Structure formats: structure tokens, C-alpha cells
Amino acid sequence: MKIALLGFGKAGRQIFKDLVLSELVTSILVFDPNLIDTTEINDEQRLKTEFYRDVFRFEQSVDLVIIASPDNLHTDYLVRCIELGIPTFVEKPFVGSETEFQYVTELLSSNPNYKTTCNLVLRSSPLFSTLRKEFSNGTFGARIFVEGKYLYGRWSKVSEGWRGYKDYSVILGGLIHLVDISCYITGNFNHTVSIQSQRLTSKEPEAVIDFAQLSMSSEQTGFFSLTTNFSANVEHRRDISIYGDLSWVEVKGQKVDWHPNQEGKLEGLSPAPHAKKTLISEYIKYLSGMNYEENFFPNLEEIFKVLQLCFGKPTDSIYNRFF
């Protein structure tokens, strides 16, 4: 498989190293206008690689485009790939704004069989995949209360990097992971939703809203209170707790506590996701017609519903008319 990798920053470099390990990948084209020296990387690789200090040239014939550019560039690349019918793997967020979401929705309504997915990597965590099974088996009870916190803890990446632009969204840039994993664990992506955002920090850049709370509710599965704080002076971590009338589990960073009734079921399971290579490798298997782990990467309908929730829109809105 011939792959184009758009963006060679921290995320792009890790994806590149993961791609090299896949026997299904035959060549990689890397595009980044700010590309750094690649001599050392080239010397280590077993497959054909080409590096371009340029934007992606869409006349290139490739089997998959991986979009790992800054968030505000995702939609432009995605739209062009949809028009050309080239499958994509998009770093989160799938799009950068509700306006872009509406545009992509209209485009995909005419291309309903287009193949794409998004890097919502928590799905590959052994802990969360197990909690999904436990919820399905009724371990927690019929309905639950979920409380989640996404603590970014790396304000320098906002103040010194591309995240510092005016319309950067801490919901799309961080909290989206907890929105998706809450829906993934319960198997339910249909909720009513409300959002509150506020500026808490006095640190620069002044344009970025650093705190948001997203509440979801469903008669089927319960209530979810999810927050993100990008400026809190804490370690980068994701906390999530599930409380039911039969059992509970609390995840704080890498620490997991659970109700005694669950003793042994979660022993040794980490809340940390596998590397992105797990999602990408399974997606490449899917594109190649091989057996793959279906739930490791979200399908288009799940991506759209998670985005709707992140924009404060109920998931029965007009955006789902072509599903």
C-alpha cells in the first residue's frame, strides 16, 4: 500500500515510525512545508520513502492519505481527498469547526461509500474495551452516571505552537476523546447535549478559551458530565468515573479503582491506549480486505455523531439524514 502522510510534526513522526513496521505498507510519501532534516530517518528505513518540503500534490497516486497536519488544515485536505475518492485517516479532530462540518456533511451525502476514519485512540485501550463489554453485560446496572475530566497540562503547546489561534477548540482538541469513549463504552451515540465554555487562565494567548463542560443525557444509558481544562497546572491525563446502581469504576490517570464486585475483571488493564499504530494498522487491514478489529476505529456515522455532540447539537439532527 502506498501512503501519503501530510504533516511531519510530533504526531506525524510517530505515525511514520509506526507505518514502517507494517508489512502492508510498501512506500510512504511525506509532505510538510516545514520539514526538518530526514537523513537519519531515511537511513533506518526498509521501504521506499520520499520527503517533500511542500503541500500534498494531489496528482500523486496513493492508496491512503493520513492527515496529521495542524487542526485548521484538516478540512481542506479531507475535502480534496473525498473529491478524488482517496481513503483517509484523519488525526482528531476530523474537522475544525461547525461550518466545516456542515460543508463536509454535504459533500459526503453525495459520497456515502467514502472510506475514512478518525484518530479517537482511547478505543484501543484494554481497559475501555473491557468496560464496554462489562456495560453490555449489565455489570454497572441499567443506567449510569459518568464523570470525566480531560486535563491537558501542557499550556506551552498552546502558547508556543499552532494551537494558539483564535478559534482553537479545546473540545475538539481534547474533550472529544471523552465524548467518544463515553459513547463507545455504552454503545450509544444518541444524546441530548449542552455545552458551557469559559476563559479561566490569565496566561497568553488571550484568544483561547481554555475550559469547557459538556453534558450529555440519554434515557437509554444515563447522564454524562465531561469537562476539559487546558491551562490547569497538572500532569496531562484523562480521568473518567462510571457509577451505576450495581457497580462502579474510577480511573484517575493510570490509577484504576473499582467496586469489589469487579475484582479480578480489570486486573492489570491499562487505561492508556495502544499506540496509534494499532488503529492505523487495523484500518489498513480493513482497506486491504483483511480481517480487522472493527471497533478499534470509528466509522463515519460515529464520527459525525461525536462531532455533533461536540458542537452542542442533538444527534437526531439533519446531519444524519444520509445514514
N, C-alpha and C positions, 0 to 999 in steps of 0.2 A: 504494500500500500504506500502510495506517495502522499506525503502530508506537508501542508504549508502551516507554519507556526508564525502567527502575527504577534509580535511583541517578544522582547528578549530581556525583560527586567527580571526581578526575583522569581516571579511566578513562571515566566516563560523559560528561564534557565532550568528550573526544576522539572518542568514538563518535558523539556528537551532531553534531559538525562533519563527520564522515565521512558520516553519513546525509544531511546536507543536499546533498551532492554527487551523490547517487543520483537519477536521473530516475524511478526506480520508486517512490520514497517520496513520498507526497502529503501526509502530515501526521505530526507527532510529538507524543506526549503524554509529558511528563517528570514523574516523581514522585520527590520526595525531601523528607523531613521537615525536613532541614537546608538547604534550597535557598537559595543566595545570590542576590544581585541578578542579574536576567537582562535588564535593559534593553538593554545593548549587544548581546547575542546576538540578541534579538528584532529589533533594527533591521537586522541584517545578513541576515536570512533571506528566501528567496524563497517558502517554503512555509508552510503553516499550522502554528503551534506553540502548544502550551498547556503552562503550567507549574503544578504543584501542590505546595504545601508539605504533602504528605500521602503516605500509603502508597497503593499502586496500588488503585484502585477497580475491582474485577473485573467490575462490571456494564458497564464500558466495552467497546464493540465494537471490537476491534483484530485485525489480521491477523498480528502478530508481537509478542512480548514479548522485549525484551532485558534480561537480568538483570545489572546492573552494581553491585549493592549490595555491602556488606561480605560476606565469605565465609559468615559464620554465618547469614545471611538467605537464602542461595540456595535451600535446600531448601524452605522454606515457600512461596516464590513459585513454584518449579518444580512442586510438588505441586498447587497450585491451578490452574496452567495446564494440567497434564495432565488434571485432572478436568474442565476446561472445554473441552479439546481445542484450546487456543490454542498454535500453534508457538512455540518458544523458542530464543533464542541466549543461552547462559549463559557469563559470564566464568568462567575457571577459578578454583577447582575447581568441578566440576559439583555436588558435594555436599560437606558439611563434615566428615563423619565416617563410619565404617563402619556405625554404626547407621542413619544417614540413608540410606546407600547401600542397605542391606537393605530399608528401607521403600520407597524409590523403585523398587527392583527388583520388589518385589511388586506395586506399583501399575502398572508398565509391563508386567508379564506379562499384565495384562488389557487393555492398550492397546498392542499390539505395533507398530501402524502410526503411533504418535505421532511427530511430526516435531520433532527437537531436535538441537542440536549444541553444542559447547563451544569456547571460545577457546583452542585449542592452536596458537598463532600461528606457531611455528617452521616449520610445514609450508609456509608461504608464502615461506620464504627461497629465493632462487635457488640457493644453494649446496647446501642439503639436498635439494631436489628433484632436483638433478643427481646427488648422491651416491646417491640412491635408484635412479636409472637405472643408475649405474655398478655398484652392488652387484648389481642384477638381471642385468647383463651379465657378471658374473664378474670384474670388474676387480680386486677385492681377493683373490679366492680363494673356496674353498667356505665356509669359516667364518672368523669374525673375533673379535678382542678389541677391545672398546670401553671406553674410559675417559673419563668425563665429570665435570665439576665445574660446579655452579651456585653462583656466588659472588654473594651478594646485595648486599653493600657499602653498604646503606642502613639501618643499625640504627635510625636515628631514626624511620623509618616504622613500626618495631615498638614502640619505646619511647614514641612520642608519638601513635600512631594506634590504630585498632581492632584491629590485628594483635597487640596485647599481651595478649589474653585467654588464659586458662589453656590451653585446648585448641587453640590455633592450631597448625597443622601446617606445618612448613617443607617437608615432602614435597609436600603438596597445594598449598602456596602458591608453590613454586618448582621443586623437583626433578621434578615431574610433567612439565614441559616436556622434560626429557632422557629420561625414560621413554618418552614418546610419540614423540619424534623418533628414538630408537633402534629402536622397533618400526616406525615409518614407513619409515625408510631400508631396513631389511631386509625389510619386508613381512610380518614375523612378530610376532604379538601373543601367542603361546603360549610361556610360560616357567615354569620353577620360579623361586622368588624367596625371598630372605631380607633382613631389614632390621635394622640396628643404629642406635640413636639415643643421643645423649649431650649433656649440658649442658657446653659449653666456656667460655662467657663468664661474667665476673663482673658484667657490666653488667645494669642493670634493664631490663625487668621480669624477675623471677626465675622466673616461671612458664613461660616459653617455652623449649622445647628447641631449641637453635639449630643442631645438627649432626645429620645423618643419612647413613647409607650404605645403598644399595640394590643388591643383587647379583642379576642375572638370568642364567639359563643355559638354553640350548636346544641339543639335538643337531643341530638343523637349521642354526642360524646362529652359535652360539658363546657367548661369555661377555661380560657387561657389568658393569662396576663403576662405579656412579654415586653421587656424593656432593653434598651441599649444605651450605654454611656461611653462615649468615645474619649472623654477627657479625664475620667477618673484615674487617679494616680495609683493604679493597682496592676497586678500581673494580667497579661492577656489570657482570658479564659471564658468559657461558656458554662453557666450554671443552669440546671433545669431540675425541677422537682415535680413529681406526679403524686397526687393524693387522691385515693379512692376510698370507698367505704369498706373495702376488704384488705387493701394493702397500699403501701407507698414506697417510693424510692426518691432519694435526694442525691443529686450529682453536683458537686462543687469542684470545678476544675477537674483534676484527676481522681478526686476522692468520691467514692460511691458508698452511701448508706442505704439500707433497705429494711423493710419490715421483716421480722423474724420468719414470717411465713414464706419468704422468698429465699431463705438461707440456702446457699449452695447453687441456686439458679444463676446468679450473676457473678459467682466466684471467678476472679481473675479476668473479668471482661473489662476492657478499657473503653472510656468514653471518647478517647482520641480516635479520629478517623484514620483509616489506612491512607497511604499516600494517594495523591490524585491519580497515580498510575493505575490504581485499581479501577476507578471509574472509567478512565480513558481506555484501558486495556479491554474492559468488558464492552465498552461502546464500539471499539474497533472489531471485536469478535461479532457483535451484532451486525455491523455494516458488512462484515465478511461472510455472513450467513452461517456462523458457527454458534454453538451453544454458549449462552451467556447468562450472567446473573441479572435478571430483568429489573429488580428493584434497586439496584445499585445506582442507576442514573434515572432522573425524572423524564417522563415522556412530555410531549408538548402540552397536553391538557393540564397536567400537574404544574408545569412551569407557569402557564397562563393563570391558573387559579391562585398560585402562591403570589404572583405579581399583583393580581387584583387585590388580594388581602393587603399587600404592602402599600398599595395606593389607596387603601381605605374603601374599596369597592366590594359589595357583596358578591359572592361567587356565582350567583344566578343571573348576573348581568348580561348585557347584549354581547360581551366579548366571547361568550361561549356558544354563540349561535351556530358555529360550524362544526362543533364536536358532536 
